[in-house]
Amino acid sequence: TGFDSDNSSGDFSEANHKGPEMLDLEPHQSNRTEKHNGETEIQENGIKRHRTSLPAPMFSRSDFSVWSILKKCIGLELSKITMPIVFNEPLSFLQRITEYMEHIYLINKACSHTDPLERMQAVAAFAVSAVASQWERTGKPFNPLLGETYELIREDLGFRFISEQVSHHPPISAFYSEGLNKDFIFHGSIYPKLKFWGKSIEAEPRGTITLELLKHNEAYTWTNPTCCVHNVIIGKLWLEQYGVVEIINHSTGDKCVLNFKPCGLFGKELHRVEGYIQDKHRKKLCVIYGKWTECLWCTDPTTYETYKKSEKRGSELKKKSNEEDIKSENDEADDMPEVQDTVQFIPGSKLLWRINSRPPNSSQMYNFTSFAVSLNELEKGMEAILAPTDCRLRPDIRNMENGNMDVASREKERLEEKQRAARNERAKDEVEWHTRWFHQGTNPYTGTPDWLYSGGYFDRNFSDCPDIY
């Protein structure tokens, strides 16, 4: 499939980590594929090939003044501010959430392990990989309209996914995914609280994420780290994730604590993740380290501590000269460069995850991954089976993807005005909005408020779906 990294030995295989862009056949092999219905290309093994590029390249943002828009928004909740389309990327936030599934092979690996520690390691790697697609993605996804949905069925990857915008103020997106082999359920709700702080925009992803491994009767819950985009006024945009993520196995009592480190004054900790897995008695079972933009490793606590002590002794000898060099290159902390070095490997460590390579033309496609490129693909005949509220049918996103920026901007304004008019009409008639595929409830494992899947979406009875486009 291009994403399944499991092999017969259960070890990591670099060859099996190639993204869909690696599936392109050489010219002399082109007779092994055929066109289906004039559009979709089918491989010899029957697996559908998805597109590897967008219809039009990304536009230049250099002619737009970010400050002219954001100077009025300092300290405000950005979800209530209408933003120009130039800040967007041609995906809805519901589609951005679906990118959690890019590294689904880690869920499959967790399902296959008999050792609960190895299952937690795979789940921890999945939690980190879920934010990896945001690396260098400085475009803002479109705010979903109330009632907007997105579905994705990937038989090659073994899952189906459905999400719905269940609230507009505050903006809440609920999602549900399940394995086609009935081996896992992945669900949650996300309330991204955005704030502008002068030189940066911070997104705090409130909401609980839950992964259930049905074969092992286990449930894991966590919340994503905070995401921050720097240099929104002047300079090159760069992104970091920071905060502590706690993954809890509610069946065994095991816990994984991951610290997404802020970059620090001189950028030494940029993109770094460090943490550990402990059992219910708080005994450390292993240490996890790496970068969310690169890879994740694990080793035993004793090896890790021994290595860190030796590293500290060595670094103290050259600390003064290095600090002066770094300070001269980084006069301002907010002008941090991109990744400065790779993860320092500790001998004896086990690789848990490595980021997929991106398409060679990714920089001209909003820095999308190969998985992201395929999300808004609208194939022939798909409109007949999709819900009328699906993101793929949004005219503003579709026009932006096709490079029609003026049309996309007008459509965005039209849709927002239509949403406001519908809200005013409901208020006038004292009619409450009712979600279609999710309902408010309580997370069965954390006891906190959550949005739960009501079921029935894939029966495809869309007769009572709202007209939002």
Beta strands, then each sheet from edge to edge (+ up, - down):
strand 1: 34-36
strand 2: 40-42
strand 3: 48-49
strand 4: 88-92
strand 5: 140-142
strand 6: 149-154
strand 7: 159-167
strand 8: 172-179
strand 9: 184-196
strand 10: 200-206
strand 11: 209-213
strand 12: 218-222
strand 13: 226-230
strand 14: 238-249
strand 15: 255-260
strand 16: 272-278
strand 17: 284-291
strand 18: 295-299
strand 19: 350-354
strand 20: 438-442
strand 21: 449-453
sheet 1: 1+ 2- 3+
sheet 2: 4+ 5+
sheet 3: 6+ 7- 8+ 9- 10+ 13- 14+ 12- 11+
sheet 4: 6+ 7- 8+ 9- 10+ 13- 14+ 15- 16+ 17- 18+ 19-
sheet 5: 20+ 21-
end
